[in-house]
């Protein structure tokens, strides 16, 4: 099975790890990870680490947990290589699920078979709200979902 997963992954938090874990569960060595380019990541109007550091953080997590050295590519569009390459699965979060649907619409228009979209639910913090990079950057929670303020 060939699996794709993409994201900004900054800061790398438990929600991201759940996505990576699901992708590797489905694809093992046949998992392609896309990390957004600095230009794409900064369109969201927040500061992010440079691409090479974000990619290295993902690479180290995978290497330490699974002993795998997976390919990590730079995403310059929300679609990555999913409009050219065949994948069996695309792993997404509830937040990125619409992009997965859009990818399949474009694939069908191009005469390609759809990719099975696997939605991984949010990982929740102590307060029952989803762990997100925005909440971490705002100082509400840490990357594990522990509350930092009242």
C-alpha positions, 0 to 999 in steps of 0.5 A: 500500500502506498500512503501520502500524508502532508502538513506543516508539522510545526510545532510537531504535536500529539495530533501530528504524531497520530496522523504520522502513526496512522500513515505508517500503520497503513503504508510502512516503508511505502509512506510519503510525507510532505512538509509544506514549504516556508512560503505555504506555511507562512500564508497562515500568518504565523511564524514557523520554523524553516522547512529543513527543521520541520522536516528534520523533526518529522524525520527524527520522530519516525526514525526513533519510533519506527526505525524508518528513513522515509522520504520527505518532500517539500509541498509547494501546493496543498496537493503535493504529488497526489495529482500525478502519483497513485496512492492507495491512501491519503491520511488527513485530519478533520481540518484537512479532510476537504483538501482530500475530497478536492484532490479526488475531484481533480483526480477523477477529472483527470481520469485517475482513480480516487485515493481512499481518504483516511480521516484521523480524529483530533487528539484532545488536550486536557480541556477536551478541545483539539490540540492545535499548533495555534493553541500551542503558539498562543500559549494555551497548551503544550504539544502534549495537550497539557494546559498552560494557563487558566 
